[in-house]
Amino acid sequence: MSAPSSRTVALADLSATEALAARLAGLAKPGDSILLEGDLGAGKTAFARAFLRAASGDPVLEVPSPTFTLVQTYETKIGPVFHYDLWRLDGSDSLAELDWDDARDGIVLVEWPDRLGPLRPADALVIAFRLGEGEAREATLTGWAERVGPVVAMSPGPSGRPSPSSPSWQPPALSPSGQSAPSSPLGRSAPPSPLGRSAPPSPSWPGVSRPSTPRRRSADGRDTPGHDDKDEAGHADGHPNT
C-alpha cells in the first residue's frame, strides 16, 4: 500500500492559517480525524480555533485551549467536534476516559497526536505546522488526497485571500481578531443609510444562533464549566498563532 500523498502550503500570516482551517471545515464530515503536529507556537491551536468557528458558523465563538481538560466538545453545523490536546496525557490507555471511542463517530481535532500510540487513526488528515518569520507558517497536509487537492489550489496569499483562479465560493476568512469580513448575506455591499452613513454590515452567517458554552471534560470524566485556564484567547505563550 502506497504512502499517503503530502502537499505543502505556505501560510503568510494568521489570516492565511484561519482561511485554510475554514476551507477544511467545509470538507470535514463525521468520522473524520484531523491530527495537528508541530512545536509550541507553530499554529495548532490557532488552526483548531478557526476550524471550530467556521464549523459552528460563529466567527467569535470562544475556543479555549483544552490543555488541562484534555478535551472539549462542540456541537456544530457539521456534527459534533471533539478538540483534544494530549500534551498532558499519561498514555493511550487514558483515552478511554475521554470518550475517544464515541468521539470517533464525530470529528476529532487532535493536538499532540503522538500521544495516541496504537489508537492513531490510519485514515486521518495530518497537518504538520512549521514556524516561519513572524506570523508566517508552513503547513504540510498528508492524507485526504482527493479532498485536499482543491484546498491547496486555493491556498491563500499574504492577506489570507485566495488566488484569482480560485472558485467563487469559499468559507469566509476571519481576521486576527476573530471577526468576519463585513458583507451582506448575498455578498453585496450594504446600502447607505438615509443619513449618509454606511449601514451596519449584515451577519456573515444569517440565521445561525451562537452555540452554547462548550462542554469540557476532565481526565476523570467529569464535565466542567467552560473556563479557560490560559489568557483570554487561550494562547499558550501569548503568541496569536499557537
C-alpha positions, 0 to 999 in steps of 0.5 A, a space after each residue: 500500500 502506497 504512502 499517503 500523498 503530502 502537499 505543502 502550503 505556505 501560510 503568510 500570516 494568521 489570516 492565511 492559517 484561519 482561511 485554510 482551517 475554514 476551507 477544511 471545515 467545509 470538507 470535514 464530515 463525521 468520522 473524520 480525524 484531523 491530527 495537528 503536529 508541530 512545536 509550541 507556537 507553530 499554529 495548532 491551536 490557532 488552526 483548531 480555533 478557526 476550524 471550530 468557528 467556521 464549523 459552528 458558523 460563529 466567527 467569535 465563538 470562544 475556543 479555549 485551549 483544552 490543555 488541562 481538560 484534555 478535551 472539549 466538545 462542540 456541537 456544530 453545523 457539521 456534527 459534533 467536534 471533539 478538540 483534544 490536546 494530549 500534551 498532558 496525557 499519561 498514555 493511550 490507555 487514558 483515552 478511554 476516559 475521554 470518550 475517544 471511542 464515541 468521539 470517533 463517530 464525530 470529528 476529532 481535532 487532535 493536538 499532540 497526536 503522538 500521544 495516541 500510540 496504537 489508537 492513531 487513526 490510519 485514515 486521518 488528515 495530518 497537518 504538520 505546522 512549521 514556524 516561519 518569520 513572524 506570523 508566517 507558517 508552513 503547513 504540510 497536509 498528508 492524507 485526504 488526497 482527493 479532498 485536499 487537492 482543491 484546498 491547496 489550489 486555493 491556498 491563500 496569499 499574504 492577506 489570507 485571500 485566495 488566488 484569482 483562479 480560485 472558485 467563487 465560493 469559499 468559507 469566509 476568512 476571519 481576521 486576527 481578531 476573530 471577526 468576519 469580513 463585513 458583507 451582506 448575506 448575498 455578498 453585496 455591499 450594504 446600502 447607505 443609510 438615509 443619513 449618509 452613513 454606511 449601514 451596519 454590515 449584515 451577519 456573515 452567517 444569517 440565521 445561525 444562533 451562537 452555540 452554547 458554552 462548550 462542554 469540557 471534560 476532565 481526565 476523570 470524566 467529569 464535565 466542567 464549566 467552560 473556563 479557560 485556564 490560559 489568557 483570554 484567547 487561550 494562547 499558550 505563550 501569548 503568541 496569536 498563532 499557537 
